Amino acid sequence: MAYKTPAYLQDSERRELFRLAHTHGTFLGLILIAAALCAERFKLLPARAARSALRLGAVLMPLGFLLAGVWHYESDPGLAIWLVPAGALLLIFGVISFALASRANRRREGG
C-alpha cells in the first residue's frame, strides 16, 4: 500500500491479485534458490526440460496473477489467470523431476 492510488486501494479484486502475485513470486523465487543449492550440493542433474519447466513455472504463475489484476472484469480476474494453472503444472513437473533425480543419485551412490 505504498502507493496510495485509488485504482489500487478501491479495487479489492486488483489488490488481492497483486498480493497473490507478490506472494507467489517471493516463495517461488525461494524454491528456485533451494533447488539450485540442492542441485549443486548433492550433484543432481535433472533433465534440462525439468530445469526449464521449474524456471518457467516460477515466472508464469506470479505473472498470471499480476496480469489478471491489471486487466480484469467487474468481479472476475482477467484472462491472464489461465497462466496460473499452466505455471502450476510446470512447477509440479519440475519438482517431481528433481525428486526423481535425487532418488536416482542416491541409488548411484549406493545409499
Residue frames relative to the residue before (quaternion, step in Angstrom):
aa qw qx qy qz dx dy dz
M 1.0000 0.0000 0.0000 0.0000 0.00 0.00 0.00
A 0.2794 0.7829 -0.5119 0.2168 3.55 1.13 0.55
Y 0.7249 0.3319 -0.2190 0.5625 3.54 1.07 -0.67
K 0.2405 -0.8065 0.5296 0.1057 3.56 -0.45 1.20
T 0.2349 0.7852 -0.5371 0.1996 3.58 0.79 0.97
P 0.5273 -0.6530 0.4370 0.3235 3.60 -0.91 0.83
A 0.5954 0.5762 -0.3707 0.4195 3.61 1.05 -0.66
Y 0.7034 0.4273 -0.2596 0.5053 3.57 1.12 -0.61
L 0.7269 0.4686 -0.2578 0.4308 3.58 0.76 -1.01
Q 0.7474 0.4163 -0.2283 0.4647 3.59 0.94 -0.80
D 0.6742 0.4530 -0.2895 0.5064 3.59 1.23 -0.16
S 0.2487 -0.8162 0.5028 0.1387 3.58 -0.07 1.29
E 0.6039 0.5582 -0.3566 0.4432 3.61 1.08 -0.66
R 0.6693 0.4910 -0.2898 0.4764 3.58 0.90 -0.95
R 0.6564 0.5207 -0.3147 0.4462 3.56 0.89 -0.93
E 0.6727 0.4945 -0.3000 0.4615 3.60 0.91 -0.88
L 0.6716 0.4888 -0.3034 0.4669 3.61 0.93 -0.83
F 0.6353 0.5070 -0.3342 0.4770 3.59 1.04 -0.68
R 0.6301 0.5167 -0.3377 0.4712 3.59 1.02 -0.71
L 0.6472 0.5120 -0.3183 0.4665 3.57 0.96 -0.84
A 0.6373 0.5238 -0.3270 0.4611 3.58 0.98 -0.81
H 0.6788 0.4934 -0.2948 0.4571 3.57 0.89 -0.92
T 0.6733 0.4995 -0.2971 0.4571 3.58 0.89 -0.90
H 0.6829 0.4724 -0.2941 0.4732 3.58 0.86 -0.93
G 0.6335 0.5352 -0.3340 0.4480 3.59 0.97 -0.77
T 0.6582 0.5150 -0.3039 0.4573 3.57 0.98 -0.88
F 0.7382 0.4259 -0.2496 0.4597 3.56 0.71 -1.05
L 0.6445 0.4980 -0.3385 0.4711 3.60 1.02 -0.61
G 0.5848 0.5496 -0.3641 0.4726 3.57 1.15 -0.52
L 0.6484 0.5048 -0.3078 0.4796 3.56 1.03 -0.80
I 0.6294 0.5231 -0.3326 0.4687 3.58 1.05 -0.73
L 0.6401 0.5157 -0.3301 0.4642 3.60 0.99 -0.75
I 0.6369 0.5119 -0.3247 0.4763 3.58 1.00 -0.78
A 0.6611 0.5034 -0.3076 0.4635 3.59 0.92 -0.89
A 0.6483 0.5125 -0.3208 0.4628 3.60 0.97 -0.80
A 0.6592 0.5008 -0.3124 0.4660 3.58 0.96 -0.82
L 0.6632 0.4961 -0.3105 0.4665 3.59 0.96 -0.82
C 0.6523 0.5028 -0.3138 0.4726 3.59 0.98 -0.80
A 0.6439 0.5209 -0.3257 0.4560 3.58 0.96 -0.82
E 0.6817 0.4717 -0.2894 0.4786 3.58 0.99 -0.80
R 0.6910 0.5047 -0.2799 0.4352 3.57 0.85 -0.97
F 0.7949 0.2961 -0.1371 0.5115 3.57 0.86 -0.97
K 0.4422 -0.7287 0.4285 0.2998 3.58 1.30 0.30
L 0.2475 0.7730 -0.5376 0.2285 3.58 0.91 0.96
L 0.0342 -0.7818 0.6217 0.0318 3.52 -1.09 0.67
P 0.0665 -0.8030 0.5920 0.0157 3.57 0.18 1.26
A 0.6805 -0.4863 0.3488 0.4228 3.55 -1.25 0.35
R 0.6108 -0.5667 0.4081 0.3730 3.54 -1.17 0.60
A 0.6123 0.5504 -0.3437 0.4516 3.58 1.08 -0.71
A 0.6492 0.5143 -0.3197 0.4603 3.59 1.02 -0.76
R 0.6566 0.4967 -0.3159 0.4716 3.58 0.94 -0.83
S 0.6633 0.4984 -0.3006 0.4703 3.56 0.97 -0.84
A 0.6414 0.5257 -0.3210 0.4574 3.58 1.00 -0.82
L 0.6417 0.5217 -0.3241 0.4593 3.58 0.98 -0.80
R 0.6750 0.4864 -0.2916 0.4719 3.58 0.92 -0.88
L 0.6875 0.4860 -0.2858 0.4576 3.56 0.85 -0.97
G 0.6461 0.5183 -0.3158 0.4628 3.57 1.00 -0.78
A 0.6598 0.5085 -0.3030 0.4629 3.57 1.04 -0.77
V 0.6645 0.4526 -0.3054 0.5102 3.59 1.21 -0.31
L 0.6787 0.5269 -0.3006 0.4139 3.58 0.88 -0.94
M 0.6590 0.5378 -0.3352 0.4052 3.58 0.88 -0.86
P 0.7191 0.3958 -0.2887 0.4928 3.67 0.67 -0.86
L 0.6110 0.5555 -0.3518 0.4408 3.59 1.08 -0.68
G 0.6219 0.5414 -0.3322 0.4581 3.58 1.06 -0.73
F 0.6590 0.4906 -0.3067 0.4806 3.58 0.95 -0.85
L 0.6692 0.5150 -0.3066 0.4393 3.57 0.90 -0.92
L 0.7130 0.4460 -0.2684 0.4698 3.58 0.77 -0.98
A 0.6158 0.5342 -0.3471 0.4637 3.59 1.10 -0.62
G 0.6648 0.4886 -0.3029 0.4770 3.58 1.14 -0.55
V 0.6230 0.5429 -0.3464 0.4440 3.56 1.09 -0.63
W 0.7884 0.1152 -0.0461 0.6024 3.58 0.85 -0.97
H 0.2416 0.7724 -0.5554 0.1911 3.57 -0.17 1.21
Y 0.5179 -0.6270 0.4927 0.3096 3.49 -1.34 0.40
E 0.8175 -0.2984 0.1624 0.4650 3.56 -1.28 0.01
S 0.8235 -0.0498 0.0467 0.5632 3.60 0.59 -1.02
D 0.6268 0.5032 -0.3370 0.4902 3.57 1.24 0.27
P 0.5157 -0.6144 0.4796 0.3557 3.57 -1.12 0.54
G 0.6106 -0.5646 0.4133 0.3710 3.55 -1.25 0.37
L 0.7117 -0.4691 0.3204 0.4133 3.54 -1.31 0.18
A 0.5659 0.6147 -0.3831 0.3939 3.59 1.17 -0.44
I 0.4773 0.6686 -0.4416 0.3608 3.59 1.25 -0.18
W 0.5764 0.5980 -0.3719 0.4146 3.60 1.21 -0.40
L 0.5387 0.5936 -0.4134 0.4319 3.59 1.24 -0.12
V 0.5836 0.6184 -0.3662 0.3781 3.59 1.14 -0.61
P 0.7094 0.4187 -0.3032 0.4791 3.68 0.70 -0.85
A 0.6037 0.5405 -0.3654 0.4582 3.59 1.08 -0.62
G 0.6563 0.5001 -0.3001 0.4786 3.57 0.98 -0.84
A 0.6384 0.5296 -0.3272 0.4526 3.58 1.01 -0.79
L 0.6522 0.5054 -0.3192 0.4662 3.59 0.95 -0.81
L 0.6439 0.5090 -0.3214 0.4721 3.58 0.99 -0.77
L 0.6448 0.5158 -0.3184 0.4657 3.58 1.01 -0.79
I 0.6457 0.5159 -0.3226 0.4614 3.58 0.94 -0.86
F 0.6431 0.5133 -0.3179 0.4710 3.58 0.96 -0.86
G 0.6793 0.5029 -0.2936 0.4466 3.59 0.89 -0.92
V 0.6708 0.4932 -0.3020 0.4643 3.58 0.92 -0.88
I 0.6548 0.4958 -0.3188 0.4730 3.59 0.94 -0.82
S 0.6463 0.5139 -0.3240 0.4618 3.60 0.98 -0.76
F 0.6316 0.5109 -0.3349 0.4775 3.59 1.03 -0.72
A 0.6483 0.5137 -0.3199 0.4621 3.59 0.97 -0.82
L 0.6666 0.4880 -0.3049 0.4738 3.60 0.96 -0.81
A 0.6281 0.5166 -0.3376 0.4739 3.60 1.06 -0.69
S 0.6290 0.5247 -0.3280 0.4706 3.58 1.06 -0.72
R 0.6530 0.5103 -0.3068 0.4681 3.56 0.98 -0.85
A 0.6598 0.4956 -0.3060 0.4748 3.59 0.95 -0.85
N 0.6359 0.5284 -0.3254 0.4588 3.58 1.03 -0.75
R 0.6424 0.5195 -0.3172 0.4656 3.58 1.00 -0.80
R 0.6521 0.5100 -0.3125 0.4659 3.59 1.00 -0.80
R 0.6371 0.5294 -0.3289 0.4534 3.58 1.02 -0.79
E 0.7088 0.4578 -0.2611 0.4689 3.55 1.00 -0.81
G 0.5221 -0.6766 0.3895 0.3435 3.54 1.31 -0.08
G 0.6157 0.5535 -0.3581 0.4317 3.61 1.14 0.37
